[in-house]
Amino acid sequence: MPQKIFIVEDLGEVLVAKRRGTKNIRLSITADGSVRVGIPAWVPYSAGLTFAKSRQEWITKHRVAARPGLKSGDRIGKSYRLNVVVSPSERISTRLSTNEIIIKSPQPVDTARLQSAITKAAERALRSEASKLLPGRTAQLAEKYGYDFRQVVIKKLTSRWGSCSSDKIITLNFFLMQLPWELIDYVILHELVHTKHLNHGKAFWDDLKTAIPDARARQKLVKSYHPVIMPS
């Protein structure tokens, strides 16, 4: 089956595959959040790619639904472990300790209600961890490479890893805590370079590559991740 893989901003990996006997374009999301587009054999790959881009909102919504269920023992972020405890109480309770997300519930771990509670608690853990670690890491990298910024804001973003405003306020996605540190540093430095260049022109990439020679390779790797809770 002939196919091509594209790396698309805000979508990550998009696989477009030609299928014999197919009359329509079909879009699907795999369990790991990758995008798959099936197209008729006579349709150009560009048409499948354009279709995927036009359905970005749908893709973001269904990536959450397609992700695997969270279970006791899963690692969340850099330091948290999920601990699901069976409880006689009818209520689901959640608590964050130093390195645990503790969930007490009478329900099986695969029920929709419990998974929703686990996801919310996991997001709280990521926000807490990001708030503790990312501003300091940003300051370290800014000092090392000679950049200046006003503030770091931690937010939940659905399609971007970070941004930088014209007044040098850097916003970072708390889902970054699920990425390897070398990719977190790439995102932070990407935004720090934006404090000097509010575009992606040659000067921007020249400065970014001075700090990270393999910036283009890291860019592709970052786009293969998705801002949703993914256990490790």
C-alpha positions in Angstrom: 0.0 0.0 0.0 1.8 3.2 -1.1 1.9 5.9 1.6 3.8 9.0 2.7 4.4 10.5 6.2 4.3 14.2 6.8 5.2 16.2 9.9 2.6 19.0 10.3 2.7 21.9 12.7 0.2 21.4 15.6 -0.7 17.9 14.3 2.6 16.0 14.4 2.9 12.9 12.2 0.3 12.5 9.5 0.4 9.3 7.4 -1.4 9.5 4.1 -2.0 6.1 2.5 -3.5 5.2 -0.9 -6.1 2.4 -0.9 -7.4 0.5 -3.8 -11.2 0.4 -4.0 -11.6 3.4 -1.7 -13.9 6.1 -3.1 -13.7 8.6 -0.2 -11.1 10.2 2.0 -11.1 8.6 5.5 -9.5 10.0 8.6 -8.6 8.1 11.8 -6.6 8.4 15.0 -4.4 5.6 16.3 -4.1 4.8 20.0 -0.8 6.7 20.2 -2.5 9.9 18.7 -1.0 9.6 15.2 -3.2 10.7 12.3 -3.9 8.4 9.5 -5.6 9.4 6.2 -6.8 6.9 3.6 -7.3 8.2 0.1 -8.4 6.7 -3.2 -5.5 5.6 -5.4 -6.0 8.4 -7.9 -6.1 11.2 -5.4 -2.8 13.1 -4.8 -1.2 12.9 -1.4 -1.5 16.7 -1.0 -5.3 16.3 -0.9 -5.1 13.9 2.0 -2.8 16.2 3.9 -5.1 19.2 3.2 -8.0 17.2 4.5 -6.2 16.4 7.7 -5.3 20.1 8.3 -8.9 21.1 7.8 -10.0 18.7 10.5 -7.5 19.9 13.2 -10.2 20.6 15.8 -11.8 17.2 15.3 -8.4 15.5 15.6 -7.6 17.3 18.8 -10.9 16.2 20.4 -10.6 12.6 19.3 -7.0 12.2 20.3 -8.2 12.5 23.9 -10.9 9.8 23.3 -8.4 7.5 21.6 -5.7 7.5 24.2 -5.1 4.4 26.3 -6.6 4.2 29.8 -4.5 5.2 32.8 -3.8 2.6 35.4 -2.1 2.2 38.8 1.7 2.4 38.4 1.7 4.6 35.3 4.3 7.4 35.4 3.0 10.9 34.9 5.5 13.6 34.1 9.0 13.5 35.6 8.3 12.4 39.1 4.7 11.3 39.7 3.4 7.7 39.8 -0.3 6.9 39.7 -1.6 4.9 42.7 -5.2 3.8 42.4 -6.6 2.4 45.7 -9.8 0.5 46.1 -12.0 2.2 48.6 -15.4 1.4 50.2 -16.5 5.0 49.9 -19.0 5.8 47.1 -17.0 9.0 46.3 -13.9 9.2 44.2 -11.2 11.1 45.9 -7.9 12.4 44.5 -4.8 13.7 46.2 -1.3 14.7 45.2 1.6 13.7 47.4 5.3 14.5 46.8 5.6 12.0 44.0 2.3 10.2 43.9 -1.2 10.8 42.4 -3.4 8.9 44.8 -6.9 8.0 43.6 -9.4 6.3 45.9 -12.4 4.8 44.3 -14.9 1.9 44.6 -15.1 1.7 40.8 -13.0 -0.3 38.3 -10.1 1.7 36.8 -11.5 1.4 33.3 -14.8 3.2 34.0 -15.3 6.5 32.2 -16.0 8.4 35.5 -12.8 7.1 37.1 -10.7 7.8 34.0 -12.0 11.4 34.0 -11.0 11.9 37.6 -7.6 10.3 37.0 -7.0 12.6 34.0 -7.9 15.7 36.0 -5.6 14.7 38.8 -2.8 13.9 36.4 -3.2 17.4 34.8 -3.0 19.0 38.3 0.3 17.0 38.8 1.7 18.2 35.5 0.8 21.8 36.2 2.4 21.6 39.7 5.5 20.0 38.3 5.8 22.5 35.4 5.3 25.5 37.7 8.1 24.3 39.9 10.6 23.3 37.2 10.1 25.3 33.9 10.5 28.9 35.1 13.8 28.0 36.7 15.0 26.1 33.6 14.0 29.0 31.4 16.0 31.4 33.5 19.1 29.1 33.3 18.9 28.8 29.5 18.3 32.6 29.2 21.4 33.4 31.2 23.5 30.8 29.4 22.6 32.0 25.9 22.1 35.7 26.6 18.4 36.1 26.3 16.0 38.3 28.4 12.4 37.6 29.2 9.8 39.2 31.5 7.8 36.3 32.8 7.0 32.6 32.4 3.3 31.6 32.4 2.3 27.9 32.7 -0.9 26.9 30.9 -2.8 24.0 29.5 -2.5 24.3 25.7 -4.2 22.0 23.3 -2.2 22.4 20.1 1.0 24.3 20.9 3.9 23.7 23.2 4.7 27.3 23.9 4.5 30.9 22.7 6.2 34.3 23.2 4.5 37.6 23.2 5.9 40.9 21.9 6.5 42.0 25.5 8.6 38.9 26.2 6.1 37.0 28.2 6.7 33.3 27.6 3.9 30.8 27.9 4.7 27.1 28.3 2.4 24.1 28.1 2.4 22.0 31.2 2.2 18.9 29.0 5.9 19.6 28.3 6.7 17.6 31.4 5.9 14.4 29.5 8.6 15.1 26.9 12.3 14.2 27.3 14.4 17.1 28.7 16.3 17.7 25.5 13.0 18.5 23.8 11.8 20.6 26.7 15.0 22.6 26.3 14.3 22.9 22.6 10.9 24.4 23.2 12.1 26.8 25.9 15.0 28.0 23.7 12.6 28.3 20.7 10.5 30.8 22.7 13.6 32.6 24.1 14.8 33.2 20.6 11.4 34.7 19.9 12.2 37.4 22.4 14.5 38.7 19.6 12.8 37.5 16.5 9.0 37.3 16.5 9.0 35.2 13.3 10.6 32.1 11.9 12.9 33.8 9.4 16.6 33.0 8.7 17.8 35.1 11.7 15.6 33.2 14.0 16.9 29.8 12.9 20.5 31.0 12.8 20.3 32.1 16.5 18.4 28.9 17.5 21.0 26.7 15.8 23.8 28.5 17.6 22.4 27.2 20.9 21.0 23.9 19.5 22.9 22.7 16.3 20.3 19.9 15.8 17.3 22.2 16.2 15.6 21.0 13.0 15.8 17.4 14.1 14.5 18.3 17.6 11.6 20.2 16.0 10.5 17.1 14.1 10.7 15.0 17.3 8.6 17.5 19.3 5.9 17.4 16.6 5.6 13.6 17.1 4.3 14.2 20.6 0.8 15.4 21.5 -0.4 17.5 24.4 -2.6 14.9 26.1 -2.0 12.7 29.2 0.1 9.8 28.0 1.4 7.4 30.6 5.0 6.1 30.4 
